[in-house]
Amino acid sequence: MLIADLANSGSMPVLERALSFAAARQRSLVHNIANIDTPDFRMQDVSLKDFRASLREAVEARREGRVAGGGVEATTAKDSGNILYHDRNNRSVEGLMQDLAENALAYRLTTDLIRRETDILRTAISQRV
C-alpha cells in the first residue's frame, strides 16, 4: 500500500499520462513516416482533445485520491490541409519532421521530470537529506 501511495502521489499520475501521450504520438508519427510513399495513405495523429480529457481525468482522480485508468489512441486525421498528391496521399515530410522533433522534446522533458520525482523518492527512502 505504501509503494502504491508513493507511486500515485504528487505529479506522477499527470506525468505518466503525458509520457503515454508522447509515446502514442511517437508511434503515430513513425507510422506516418514509414508510409510516406504508400498510395491512398492518410496520415494519423493522436488527438490532443482526447489527451486533454485523459489528463483532466488523471488530475481529478489525483484530487479524489483514486487511480485513473485509460489512455490515448491514434486516429486518422480528418483534414491535414496538405496537398493531395497524384497517388492520393496527403504527405508532408517537413510537417512530420517538425512534429517528430517537438514530440521528442516533450518526451524528453516528461522523462526528465519523472526522473526528478523518482530521485526525490529514492532520497527520501534512503533517509538522506
N, C-alpha and C positions, 0 to 999 in steps of 0.2 A: 504494500500500500504506500509506503514511504517513497519508493522509487517512482511509482506512478504519479504521486503528487508532485515530486520534483520535476518529472518529465513534462507535466502538463501545467506547470506554473509559469508565471511571468509571460514573456512574449513568445515562448516556444510554439504554442499551437498556431499562432499567426505566421511565424517564420516557417513552420512546416508546410502550411498552405501556400505560402509564397514560393517555396522551393518546389513543391509539387506542380504549381503553375508554370514555373520556369522550365522544369523538366518536360512537361507535356508540350509546351510551346517549342522547345528544342527539337523534340521528336517530330512535331508537325513541320517545322522549318526544314529539317533534314529530309523529310519525306518529299517536300516540295522541290528541293534542290535535286534529289535523286530522279524525280520525274519531270525535269525541266523540258526534256525533248519528247515526252510522251504525247501522242495526239489525243485530243479530247480531254486532256487532264485539266482539272480545275484545282487551283491551289486551295489548301486548307489552312485554317488558323484556329487558335484556341480563343474562345470567346472571352473578352475582357469583362463583359457583363456577368457571365457565369462565375468568373474568378472573383469578382467583387462580391457576388452573392455568397460564394463559398467562404470568403474572408470574413464577411459580416457574420455568417453563422458561427465561425470559429471564435470571433470576438465575443459574441453573445453567449456562446457556450462557456467560454472562459469566465465571463462575469457571473454566470449562474453556477459555476463550479462543476460543470459536466464536460465530458469529452465529446467533441463533434466528429462525425464521420463524413465521408463523401470526398469528391474530388472534381476535377475538370477534364473535359474531353475535347479532342479536336473535331471541328465541324467544317463542312465545306463553306468557303467564303461565298457570300451571296453575290456581291459585285465588287471586284477588286479595283475597278477603274483603270485597269491595264488594257493595253491594246490586245484585241483578239487576233492572233496570227492565223495564217492560212491553214494550219493544222488544228485550228480551233482550241489552241492552248493559250491561256491568259498569263503567260510568264512575265516576270520582271526580275531579272538577275540582280540589278542594283538594289531594288527594294528588299529582296530576300537577304542579300549580304548585309544591308543596314539593319534589318530586323534580327539577323543572326548575331551581329555584334552587340546590339542593345540587349538582347536576351542573355548573352554570355556575361555582360556586365551585371545584369540583375541577378543572375545565378551566383556569380562570384560574391556580390555584396551579401546575398542571403546566406551563403555558406560561411562567410566571414563572421556575420552576426551570430549564427548558430554556434560556431566555434568559440566565440567570445562567451556566450551563455554557458556552454559546457565547461569552459575553463573556469568560470566563476563557481560552478557547481563542484568541479574537481577540487578547487582550492578549499571550498567550504567543507567538503567531505574529508579532505586530508588534514583539516584543522590548522591550516597555515594561514596566517593573515599578513 
